[in-house]
Amino acid sequence: MQLLQEFDKIFKLEKLPVQLSPYEVLPLTHEAGIMECVRDAITIDALRKKGGSIRSLLNSKKKMKNFINSLVGYSLITYFLQVKDRHNGNIMIKNDGSIFHIDYGFFMTNAPGKGV
């Protein structure tokens, strides 16, 4: 999350129309912590299971712009950091149309069952 916040600062400093939504994480131990609850958001997987679609949420130009700008931002982040394990359960969409990713357990050289 610290890396995401740094990328967000860089994008803003360069005045890029890229949108990220870093959320707060408070580490308590090396294995546990508390994460901020993001209101008015749902995973893409849960949205589809409810019979909805991304298109149904993007019913205004502002929401579509938020979606595109955040999609670009998270596409860059997942490429730069080589984030693995991306699927519809790890991508959330807010009521304003913007998306954000959760579950950064596997990135760079970190692999399931193998560590770093």
GUNU-959544 format. One record per residue (C-alpha): residue number from 1; residue in three letters; z, x, y. Coordinates in nm, 3 decimals. Last residue first. Layout:
BEGIN
  pos  code        w        u        v
  NUM   ala        Z        X        Y
...
***
This chain:
BEGIN
  pos  code        w        u        v
  116   val   -0.189    0.971   -1.417
  115   gly   -0.053    0.749   -1.690
  114   lys   -0.233    0.699   -2.020
  113   gly   -0.145    0.344   -2.127
  112   pro   -0.380    0.186   -1.874
  111   ala   -0.539    0.456   -1.655
  110   asn   -0.431    0.635   -1.336
  109   thr   -0.705    0.876   -1.227
  108   met   -0.782    0.700   -0.899
  107   phe   -0.641    0.351   -0.938
  106   phe   -0.464    0.138   -1.195
  105   gly   -0.149   -0.050   -1.097
  104   tyr   -0.292   -0.174   -0.768
  103   asp   -0.204   -0.534   -0.840
  102   ile   -0.316   -0.743   -0.541
  101   his   -0.639   -0.764   -0.345
  100   phe   -0.709   -0.950   -0.024
   99   ile   -0.954   -1.218    0.081
   98   ser   -1.010   -1.382    0.417
   97   gly   -1.118   -1.745    0.439
   96   asp   -0.846   -1.863    0.683
   95   asn   -0.677   -2.052    0.398
   94   lys   -0.622   -1.721    0.221
   93   ile   -0.812   -1.584   -0.078
   92   met   -0.659   -1.372   -0.352
   91   ile   -0.817   -1.113   -0.579
   90   asn   -0.623   -0.980   -0.876
   89   gly   -0.665   -1.286   -1.102
   88   asn   -1.039   -1.294   -1.028
   87   his   -1.084   -0.944   -1.172
   86   arg   -1.041   -0.586   -1.059
   85   asp   -0.866   -0.363   -1.315
   84   lys   -0.956   -0.032   -1.150
   83   val   -0.918    0.097   -0.795
   82   gln   -1.137    0.402   -0.734
   81   leu   -0.956    0.478   -0.406
   80   phe   -1.273    0.504   -0.197
   79   tyr   -1.459    0.233   -0.391
   78   thr   -1.170   -0.016   -0.405
   77   ile   -1.105    0.043   -0.035
   76   leu   -1.471    0.004    0.067
   75   ser   -1.511   -0.321   -0.125
   74   tyr   -1.178   -0.434    0.019
   73   gly   -1.299   -0.393    0.374
   72   val   -1.645   -0.543    0.313
   71   leu   -1.493   -0.850    0.146
   70   ser   -1.246   -0.877    0.434
   69   asn   -1.526   -0.886    0.692
   68   ile   -1.732   -1.130    0.483
   67   phe   -1.445   -1.372    0.420
   66   asn   -1.321   -1.362    0.778
   65   lys   -1.676   -1.433    0.902
   64   met   -1.707   -1.726    0.659
   63   lys   -1.372   -1.863    0.778
   62   lys   -1.482   -1.837    1.143
   61   lys   -1.821   -1.997    1.070
   60   ser   -1.651   -2.297    0.910
   59   asn   -1.624   -2.459    0.566
   58   leu   -1.546   -2.145    0.368
   57   leu   -1.287   -2.307    0.140
   56   ser   -1.541   -2.515   -0.056
   55   arg   -1.763   -2.205   -0.094
   54   ile   -1.480   -2.018   -0.262
   53   ser   -1.471   -2.287   -0.528
   52   gly   -1.233   -2.555   -0.644
   51   gly   -1.181   -2.710   -0.985
   50   lys   -0.811   -2.621   -1.005
   49   lys   -0.898   -2.349   -1.259
   48   arg   -1.143   -2.208   -1.005
   47   leu   -0.876   -2.175   -0.738
   46   ala   -0.633   -2.022   -0.988
   45   asp   -0.888   -1.752   -1.079
   44   ile   -0.975   -1.681   -0.715
   43   thr   -0.604   -1.623   -0.658
   42   ile   -0.439   -1.846   -0.401
   41   ala   -0.317   -1.793   -0.045
   40   asp   -0.138   -2.011    0.210
   39   arg    0.167   -1.786    0.229
   38   val    0.174   -1.418    0.137
   37   cys    0.507   -1.335   -0.027
   36   glu    0.611   -0.981    0.061
   35   met    0.684   -0.754   -0.233
   34   ile    1.024   -0.639   -0.357
   33   gly    1.070   -0.326   -0.564
   32   ala    1.116   -0.181   -0.908
   31   glu    1.024    0.124   -1.119
   30   his    1.105    0.421   -0.894
   29   thr    1.390    0.218   -0.748
   28   leu    1.419   -0.033   -0.462
   27   pro    1.071   -0.004   -0.313
   26   leu    1.003   -0.250   -0.030
   25   val    0.642   -0.364   -0.024
   24   glu    0.497   -0.531    0.283
   23   tyr    0.146   -0.675    0.284
   22   pro   -0.175   -0.509    0.392
   21   ser   -0.441   -0.763    0.483
   20   leu   -0.766   -0.578    0.551
   19   gln   -1.052   -0.685    0.778
   18   val   -1.352   -0.478    0.876
   17   pro   -1.528   -0.538    1.207
   16   leu   -1.502   -0.166    1.284
   15   lys   -1.329   -0.071    1.609
   14   glu   -1.295    0.295    1.502
   13   leu   -0.919    0.277    1.559
   12   lys   -0.911   -0.057    1.376
   11   phe   -1.085    0.085    1.067
   10   ile   -0.860    0.393    1.077
    9   lys   -0.542    0.185    1.107
    8   asp   -0.649   -0.037    0.813
    7   phe   -0.726    0.274    0.608
    6   glu   -0.372    0.397    0.675
    5   gln   -0.223    0.059    0.578
    4   leu   -0.421    0.061    0.252
    3   leu   -0.295    0.411    0.175
    2   gln    0.063    0.295    0.229
    1   met    0.000    0.000    0.000
***
